[in-house]
Amino acid sequence: MPQRPLKLVPQLIAILVLAVMTLVVWAAWLGWDQHRDVQPDGSETGPYEAWQVIGLVLTLLAPVYWAASRRYIAGAAFGVPVGLTVAAGYDWSDDSSGLFLVGVVMIMVGSLIVTCAATAVIASVKARSDSTRQ
C-alpha cells in the first residue's frame, strides 16, 4: 500500500488543536486545584491528587488516538507535550524558588516520550489493520 506523504499544514493544525485541547483538559482536571495539603508532620503535598493526574492522562489518550489514527503523526506526538508544557509553565510560574522550571522540563520530556511511543503504537496498529482489510 503506498504511503501518502505527511502534509505540513494539516500537521500544524493538528498540533495546534491538540495543544489547545490539552490546555482545556489541564484546566478541567488540574487548573482548579491550587490548595496544598499540610500533613501532620508539617510537610506539604499537592496541590494535585493522583486521581486528577490519572484522569488527565486518560482523557488525553482520546485526542492522541484520534490524531494518530488519522495519520496526523506530528499532531499526536507534539500537540499534547506543547499543551502540557505551556499549561505547567503557566500554572507553576508563581513558585518563587524558580524550581518550577525543573518540573516543567520534566513534563515536557516525559510527555514527549510517552506521546511519541503511544503515537507509534497507534499508527502501526492502525496501518496493520488497514492493510488486512484490503
NUKOL-421519 format. One record per residue (C-alpha): residue number from 1; residue in one letter; x, y, z. Coordinates in steps of 0.02 Angstrom, whole numbers, plus 50000, padded with zeros to 5 digits. Layout:
<badrens>
<badren><num>NUM</num><residuo>a</residuo><c1>X</c1><c2>Y</c2><c3>Z</c3></badren>
...
</badrens>
This chain:
<badrens>
<badren><num>1</num><residuo>m</residuo><c1>50000</c1><c2>50000</c2><c3>50000</c3></badren>
<badren><num>2</num><residuo>p</residuo><c1>50076</c1><c2>50168</c2><c3>49952</c3></badren>
<badren><num>3</num><residuo>q</residuo><c1>50101</c1><c2>50289</c2><c3>50094</c3></badren>
<badren><num>4</num><residuo>r</residuo><c1>50029</c1><c2>50462</c2><c3>50073</c3></badren>
<badren><num>5</num><residuo>p</residuo><c1>50151</c1><c2>50599</c2><c3>50119</c3></badren>
<badren><num>6</num><residuo>l</residuo><c1>50128</c1><c2>50698</c2><c3>50278</c3></badren>
<badren><num>7</num><residuo>k</residuo><c1>50069</c1><c2>50871</c2><c3>50229</c3></badren>
<badren><num>8</num><residuo>l</residuo><c1>50134</c1><c2>51016</c2><c3>50331</c3></badren>
<badren><num>9</num><residuo>v</residuo><c1>49978</c1><c2>51123</c2><c3>50357</c3></badren>
<badren><num>10</num><residuo>p</residuo><c1>49864</c1><c2>50984</c2><c3>50421</c3></badren>
<badren><num>11</num><residuo>q</residuo><c1>50002</c1><c2>50927</c2><c3>50538</c3></badren>
<badren><num>12</num><residuo>l</residuo><c1>50025</c1><c2>51103</c2><c3>50608</c3></badren>
<badren><num>13</num><residuo>i</residuo><c1>49837</c1><c2>51122</c2><c3>50630</c3></badren>
<badren><num>14</num><residuo>a</residuo><c1>49833</c1><c2>50955</c2><c3>50721</c3></badren>
<badren><num>15</num><residuo>i</residuo><c1>49974</c1><c2>51013</c2><c3>50836</c3></badren>
<badren><num>16</num><residuo>l</residuo><c1>49880</c1><c2>51174</c2><c3>50874</c3></badren>
<badren><num>17</num><residuo>v</residuo><c1>49713</c1><c2>51087</c2><c3>50902</c3></badren>
<badren><num>18</num><residuo>l</residuo><c1>49788</c1><c2>50957</c2><c3>51018</c3></badren>
<badren><num>19</num><residuo>a</residuo><c1>49886</c1><c2>51090</c2><c3>51113</c3></badren>
<badren><num>20</num><residuo>v</residuo><c1>49729</c1><c2>51191</c2><c3>51142</c3></badren>
<badren><num>21</num><residuo>m</residuo><c1>49631</c1><c2>51035</c2><c3>51191</c3></badren>
<badren><num>22</num><residuo>t</residuo><c1>49769</c1><c2>50992</c2><c3>51314</c3></badren>
<badren><num>23</num><residuo>l</residuo><c1>49760</c1><c2>51165</c2><c3>51393</c3></badren>
<badren><num>24</num><residuo>v</residuo><c1>49572</c1><c2>51144</c2><c3>51415</c3></badren>
<badren><num>25</num><residuo>v</residuo><c1>49592</c1><c2>50969</c2><c3>51488</c3></badren>
<badren><num>26</num><residuo>w</residuo><c1>49729</c1><c2>51031</c2><c3>51606</c3></badren>
<badren><num>27</num><residuo>a</residuo><c1>49614</c1><c2>51170</c2><c3>51666</c3></badren>
<badren><num>28</num><residuo>a</residuo><c1>49472</c1><c2>51046</c2><c3>51692</c3></badren>
<badren><num>29</num><residuo>w</residuo><c1>49573</c1><c2>50917</c2><c3>51788</c3></badren>
<badren><num>30</num><residuo>l</residuo><c1>49712</c1><c2>51016</c2><c3>51873</c3></badren>
<badren><num>31</num><residuo>g</residuo><c1>49688</c1><c2>51202</c2><c3>51850</c3></badren>
<badren><num>32</num><residuo>w</residuo><c1>49556</c1><c2>51225</c2><c3>51983</c3></badren>
<badren><num>33</num><residuo>d</residuo><c1>49655</c1><c2>51138</c2><c3>52122</c3></badren>
<badren><num>34</num><residuo>q</residuo><c1>49785</c1><c2>51256</c2><c3>52195</c3></badren>
<badren><num>35</num><residuo>h</residuo><c1>49769</c1><c2>51202</c2><c3>52377</c3></badren>
<badren><num>36</num><residuo>r</residuo><c1>49917</c1><c2>51116</c2><c3>52459</c3></badren>
<badren><num>37</num><residuo>d</residuo><c1>49881</c1><c2>50990</c2><c3>52596</c3></badren>
<badren><num>38</num><residuo>v</residuo><c1>49978</c1><c2>51007</c2><c3>52759</c3></badren>
<badren><num>39</num><residuo>q</residuo><c1>50024</c1><c2>50839</c2><c3>52834</c3></badren>
<badren><num>40</num><residuo>p</residuo><c1>50031</c1><c2>50808</c2><c3>53024</c3></badren>
<badren><num>41</num><residuo>d</residuo><c1>50221</c1><c2>50820</c2><c3>53019</c3></badren>
<badren><num>42</num><residuo>g</residuo><c1>50211</c1><c2>50994</c2><c3>52942</c3></badren>
<badren><num>43</num><residuo>s</residuo><c1>50260</c1><c2>50944</c2><c3>52765</c3></badren>
<badren><num>44</num><residuo>e</residuo><c1>50155</c1><c2>50996</c2><c3>52617</c3></badren>
<badren><num>45</num><residuo>t</residuo><c1>50089</c1><c2>50889</c2><c3>52475</c3></badren>
<badren><num>46</num><residuo>g</residuo><c1>49992</c1><c2>50930</c2><c3>52320</c3></badren>
<badren><num>47</num><residuo>p</residuo><c1>49913</c1><c2>51026</c2><c3>52250</c3></badren>
<badren><num>48</num><residuo>y</residuo><c1>49856</c1><c2>50881</c2><c3>52139</c3></badren>
<badren><num>49</num><residuo>e</residuo><c1>49789</c1><c2>50713</c2><c3>52191</c3></badren>
<badren><num>50</num><residuo>a</residuo><c1>49834</c1><c2>50554</c2><c3>52098</c3></badren>
<badren><num>51</num><residuo>w</residuo><c1>49657</c1><c2>50534</c2><c3>52029</c3></badren>
<badren><num>52</num><residuo>q</residuo><c1>49669</c1><c2>50704</c2><c3>51946</c3></badren>
<badren><num>53</num><residuo>v</residuo><c1>49831</c1><c2>50663</c2><c3>51855</c3></badren>
<badren><num>54</num><residuo>i</residuo><c1>49765</c1><c2>50492</c2><c3>51805</c3></badren>
<badren><num>55</num><residuo>g</residuo><c1>49607</c1><c2>50574</c2><c3>51739</c3></badren>
<badren><num>56</num><residuo>l</residuo><c1>49710</c1><c2>50698</c2><c3>51640</c3></badren>
<badren><num>57</num><residuo>v</residuo><c1>49816</c1><c2>50562</c2><c3>51560</c3></badren>
<badren><num>58</num><residuo>l</residuo><c1>49666</c1><c2>50452</c2><c3>51517</c3></badren>
<badren><num>59</num><residuo>t</residuo><c1>49572</c1><c2>50599</c2><c3>51445</c3></badren>
<badren><num>60</num><residuo>l</residuo><c1>49720</c1><c2>50647</c2><c3>51335</c3></badren>
<badren><num>61</num><residuo>l</residuo><c1>49728</c1><c2>50471</c2><c3>51262</c3></badren>
<badren><num>62</num><residuo>a</residuo><c1>49572</c1><c2>50505</c2><c3>51159</c3></badren>
<badren><num>63</num><residuo>p</residuo><c1>49640</c1><c2>50653</c2><c3>51057</c3></badren>
<badren><num>64</num><residuo>v</residuo><c1>49809</c1><c2>50566</c2><c3>51036</c3></badren>
<badren><num>65</num><residuo>y</residuo><c1>49719</c1><c2>50412</c2><c3>50969</c3></badren>
<badren><num>66</num><residuo>w</residuo><c1>49612</c1><c2>50519</c2><c3>50855</c3></badren>
<badren><num>67</num><residuo>a</residuo><c1>49761</c1><c2>50610</c2><c3>50781</c3></badren>
<badren><num>68</num><residuo>a</residuo><c1>49874</c1><c2>50458</c2><c3>50765</c3></badren>
<badren><num>69</num><residuo>s</residuo><c1>49740</c1><c2>50350</c2><c3>50685</c3></badren>
<badren><num>70</num><residuo>r</residuo><c1>49711</c1><c2>50485</c2><c3>50553</c3></badren>
<badren><num>71</num><residuo>r</residuo><c1>49898</c1><c2>50497</c2><c3>50516</c3></badren>
<badren><num>72</num><residuo>y</residuo><c1>49920</c1><c2>50667</c2><c3>50599</c3></badren>
<badren><num>73</num><residuo>i</residuo><c1>50079</c1><c2>50596</c2><c3>50672</c3></badren>
<badren><num>74</num><residuo>a</residuo><c1>50160</c1><c2>50763</c2><c3>50715</c3></badren>
<badren><num>75</num><residuo>g</residuo><c1>49999</c1><c2>50825</c2><c3>50793</c3></badren>
<badren><num>76</num><residuo>a</residuo><c1>49982</c1><c2>50670</c2><c3>50900</c3></badren>
<badren><num>77</num><residuo>a</residuo><c1>50164</c1><c2>50668</c2><c3>50952</c3></badren>
<badren><num>78</num><residuo>f</residuo><c1>50193</c1><c2>50853</c2><c3>50983</c3></badren>
<badren><num>79</num><residuo>g</residuo><c1>50023</c1><c2>50934</c2><c3>51019</c3></badren>
<badren><num>80</num><residuo>v</residuo><c1>49999</c1><c2>50861</c2><c3>51192</c3></badren>
<badren><num>81</num><residuo>p</residuo><c1>50178</c1><c2>50896</c2><c3>51252</c3></badren>
<badren><num>82</num><residuo>v</residuo><c1>50165</c1><c2>51076</c2><c3>51191</c3></badren>
<badren><num>83</num><residuo>g</residuo><c1>50000</c1><c2>51099</c2><c3>51282</c3></badren>
<badren><num>84</num><residuo>l</residuo><c1>50061</c1><c2>51017</c2><c3>51442</c3></badren>
<badren><num>85</num><residuo>t</residuo><c1>50222</c1><c2>51118</c2><c3>51442</c3></badren>
<badren><num>86</num><residuo>v</residuo><c1>50129</c1><c2>51282</c2><c3>51420</c3></badren>
<badren><num>87</num><residuo>a</residuo><c1>49998</c1><c2>51237</c2><c3>51550</c3></badren>
<badren><num>88</num><residuo>a</residuo><c1>50126</c1><c2>51180</c2><c3>51679</c3></badren>
<badren><num>89</num><residuo>g</residuo><c1>50236</c1><c2>51332</c2><c3>51648</c3></badren>
<badren><num>90</num><residuo>y</residuo><c1>50089</c1><c2>51450</c2><c3>51672</c3></badren>
<badren><num>91</num><residuo>d</residuo><c1>50014</c1><c2>51356</c2><c3>51820</c3></badren>
<badren><num>92</num><residuo>w</residuo><c1>50177</c1><c2>51336</c2><c3>51915</c3></badren>
<badren><num>93</num><residuo>s</residuo><c1>50260</c1><c2>51502</c2><c3>51873</c3></badren>
<badren><num>94</num><residuo>d</residuo><c1>50212</c1><c2>51579</c2><c3>52040</c3></badren>
<badren><num>95</num><residuo>d</residuo><c1>50345</c1><c2>51473</c2><c3>52127</c3></badren>
<badren><num>96</num><residuo>s</residuo><c1>50471</c1><c2>51596</c2><c3>52197</c3></badren>
<badren><num>97</num><residuo>s</residuo><c1>50613</c1><c2>51468</c2><c3>52207</c3></badren>
<badren><num>98</num><residuo>g</residuo><c1>50624</c1><c2>51450</c2><c3>52019</c3></badren>
<badren><num>99</num><residuo>l</residuo><c1>50624</c1><c2>51261</c2><c3>52034</c3></badren>
<badren><num>100</num><residuo>f</residuo><c1>50460</c1><c2>51253</c2><c3>51940</c3></badren>
<badren><num>101</num><residuo>l</residuo><c1>50565</c1><c2>51256</c2><c3>51781</c3></badren>
<badren><num>102</num><residuo>v</residuo><c1>50635</c1><c2>51085</c2><c3>51826</c3></badren>
<badren><num>103</num><residuo>g</residuo><c1>50459</c1><c2>51017</c2><c3>51838</c3></badren>
<badren><num>104</num><residuo>v</residuo><c1>50408</c1><c2>51099</c2><c3>51675</c3></badren>
<badren><num>105</num><residuo>v</residuo><c1>50557</c1><c2>51021</c2><c3>51585</c3></badren>
<badren><num>106</num><residuo>m</residuo><c1>50515</c1><c2>50852</c2><c3>51661</c3></badren>
<badren><num>107</num><residuo>i</residuo><c1>50335</c1><c2>50870</c2><c3>51600</c3></badren>
<badren><num>108</num><residuo>m</residuo><c1>50397</c1><c2>50918</c2><c3>51426</c3></badren>
<badren><num>109</num><residuo>v</residuo><c1>50521</c1><c2>50774</c2><c3>51409</c3></badren>
<badren><num>110</num><residuo>g</residuo><c1>50410</c1><c2>50643</c2><c3>51490</c3></badren>
<badren><num>111</num><residuo>s</residuo><c1>50255</c1><c2>50687</c2><c3>51391</c3></badren>
<badren><num>112</num><residuo>l</residuo><c1>50355</c1><c2>50693</c2><c3>51230</c3></badren>
<badren><num>113</num><residuo>i</residuo><c1>50424</c1><c2>50518</c2><c3>51259</c3></badren>
<badren><num>114</num><residuo>v</residuo><c1>50254</c1><c2>50447</c2><c3>51306</c3></badren>
<badren><num>115</num><residuo>t</residuo><c1>50156</c1><c2>50529</c2><c3>51165</c3></badren>
<badren><num>116</num><residuo>c</residuo><c1>50287</c1><c2>50478</c2><c3>51036</c3></badren>
<badren><num>117</num><residuo>a</residuo><c1>50278</c1><c2>50298</c2><c3>51096</c3></badren>
<badren><num>118</num><residuo>a</residuo><c1>50088</c1><c2>50298</c2><c3>51100</c3></badren>
<badren><num>119</num><residuo>t</residuo><c1>50080</c1><c2>50379</c2><c3>50928</c3></badren>
<badren><num>120</num><residuo>a</residuo><c1>50198</c1><c2>50249</c2><c3>50856</c3></badren>
<badren><num>121</num><residuo>v</residuo><c1>50097</c1><c2>50105</c2><c3>50928</c3></badren>
<badren><num>122</num><residuo>i</residuo><c1>49929</c1><c2>50176</c2><c3>50874</c3></badren>
<badren><num>123</num><residuo>a</residuo><c1>49988</c1><c2>50219</c2><c3>50699</c3></badren>
<badren><num>124</num><residuo>s</residuo><c1>50068</c1><c2>50049</c2><c3>50671</c3></badren>
<badren><num>125</num><residuo>v</residuo><c1>49916</c1><c2>49954</c2><c3>50736</c3></badren>
<badren><num>126</num><residuo>k</residuo><c1>49802</c1><c2>50062</c2><c3>50629</c3></badren>
<badren><num>127</num><residuo>a</residuo><c1>49911</c1><c2>50037</c2><c3>50475</c3></badren>
<badren><num>128</num><residuo>r</residuo><c1>49916</c1><c2>49849</c2><c3>50505</c3></badren>
<badren><num>129</num><residuo>s</residuo><c1>49727</c1><c2>49840</c2><c3>50524</c3></badren>
<badren><num>130</num><residuo>d</residuo><c1>49703</c1><c2>49945</c2><c3>50367</c3></badren>
<badren><num>131</num><residuo>s</residuo><c1>49817</c1><c2>49831</c2><c3>50267</c3></badren>
<badren><num>132</num><residuo>t</residuo><c1>49724</c1><c2>49674</c2><c3>50322</c3></badren>
<badren><num>133</num><residuo>r</residuo><c1>49558</c1><c2>49748</c2><c3>50266</c3></badren>
<badren><num>134</num><residuo>q</residuo><c1>49616</c1><c2>49768</c2><c3>50088</c3></badren>
</badrens>
